[in-house]
Amino acid sequence: MNPSRRTFIKQAGTVSLLLTVPPFWSQASVMTSSLPRKSPESQGVSSKGIRDFLAAIKESGLEWHSFMLLRHGNVVAEGWWKPFDANYKHTLYSLSKSFTSTAIGFLVKEGKITVEDKVISFFPGDTPASPSENLKAMKIKHLLTMNTGHDVDTMPKLREMSNQSWVKTFLDQPVLHEPSTHFLYNTGATYMLGAIVHKVTGQNLDKYLAPRLFEPLGIEGYDWETSPQGLNTAGFGLRVKTEDIAKFGQFYLQKGKWNGKQLLPESWIEEATKKQTTSNKGDSDWSQGYGYQFWRCKPGFYRGDGAFGQFCMVMPEQDAILVMTSESWDLQKTMNVAYQTLLPAMSNPALPENSTDLSALSNDIKSLSLTTPKGSITSPLASNYMNKAFQIEANPYGIREMNFYFDKDYCILTLTSAVGVDKLRFGWQSWLINEGATRNLFPVPNRTHMPSKIAGTATWTNDNTLQLNEKFVEAIHGDKLNCVFDGNKVTISFLNSVSENTKTSPEKRESLVGVVKKV
């Protein structure tokens, strides 16, 4: 991940690999709400090559949540690392930007704006009294191509200035460079694109895109974070399912056509995905140029791209789409794994069906799972704390009381606060899903926490230390609760997955301390 993006962000698996071939689909454009499935070989993809991809993922040491590979408009392989699931939406981070760019494309198609329109023309009430020449010169195209002229990403300042609108704060920031002369990845610029959509249509991005993109493609159950002013955050915060991302990619691969209907002009797709500007220095996948909220890739295709490894790779030459979701700490390595294994696995003619490789691939996919900590599923001291009520000292989370219940298959952590009673279940050294969207009871400061199903796993690391691991399966990240019992006292410390795996975001949350209540 390049530095400017770091500033912004400051595994039996549920699977489906269709071994039977459905009726022949002559063109991808006839697809309905669910993408057709066919065997890899029938679409010119080697099952062994996909197995190599999965093996390389395991060897990489990085965390994947899902993948879906399409060829000629057909899903040829897909998998989810348990506890993630095909039915769960997933946070996209900056992959959301590509959806926002698409909304701008629809506005242009409808004749409501052009990319040459000046940004301040939409916001006369929020523009400074004496705007700089550079601000006055800023166009929608500069927002789309990250060439606004700012020297730093404006999003941190937007979040910081809670006393005024994000639009006004953006327009108040110094524009030190002439627009179009200085590339800087700027999530605030994408927010302004969403604000323009709202200003022109009176609708948020999600509502505006519903009849134009989401409904035609059969994308349902999505949500999108909002700013304090109620506008979609635009540059991040969209949550959709893995297959929805694949549909979005296929829509672009088909140059704006779906079910035989041209939803977006082919000319817009070409403009949005070609190199519009140079990007970052160096020779990485962030140095290949940038379009309208799409990155160019080293192998010559393009992608939508979100922090921690949310990818929608569109490969016109291969007539393929690759979707990957993950919590990755090395995005270039994540992409290289795909480049080095899946690209060589594709050929133009169909391949002979290979039942041996296909069966082996199916077994590989069925075994996909995130690792779970392994200690012991029992402790000789567990009975001392079974169903004991712990009175919790004053804490920033509002937790007043805590209770532990130990079953042979799982344990339950019950937390009582002024809001009510929350119960979280943890499988012993296996993932257990807590049904229903759950709030994060121990939020990480300066991070938006959308409600998510929580998967839990537990293990005793020694006789008096219970480790509880959570994974927010409709988001990305995870949390570790280390519960140390000492006599009639328990202390719980926290370690979120970002802090555990990076050096730039140290864990700052206070520990919980409780004492067994006297009867």
Secondary structure, DSSP 8 states (H G I E B T S, - for coil): --HHHHHHH-----B----S--S--S-GGG--SS--B--TGGGTB-HHHHHHHHHHHHHHT-EEEEEEEEETTEEEEEEE-BT--TTS-EE-GGGHHHHHHHHHHHHHHTTS--TTSBGGGG-TTTS-SS--HHHHH-BHHHHHTT-S--SS-SHHHHHH-TTS-HHHHHHHS---S-TTS-----HHHHHHHHHHHHHHHSS-HHHHHIIIIIHHHT--S-EE-B-TTS-B-SSS-EEE-HHHHHHHHHHHHTTTEETTEESS-HHHHHHHHS--B--SSSSSTTSS-B-SS-EE-TTS-EEEEETTTEEEEEETTTTEEEEEEEE-S-HHHHHHHHHHHHSTTB-SS-----HHHHHHHHHHHHT-B-----SBS--TTHHHHBT-EEEE---TT-EEEEEEEE-SSEEEEEEEESS-EEEEEEEETS-EEEEEEE--SS--TT-----EEEEEEEEEEETTEEEEEEEETTSS-EEEEEEEEETTEEEEEEEEHHHHH-SSS------EEEEE---
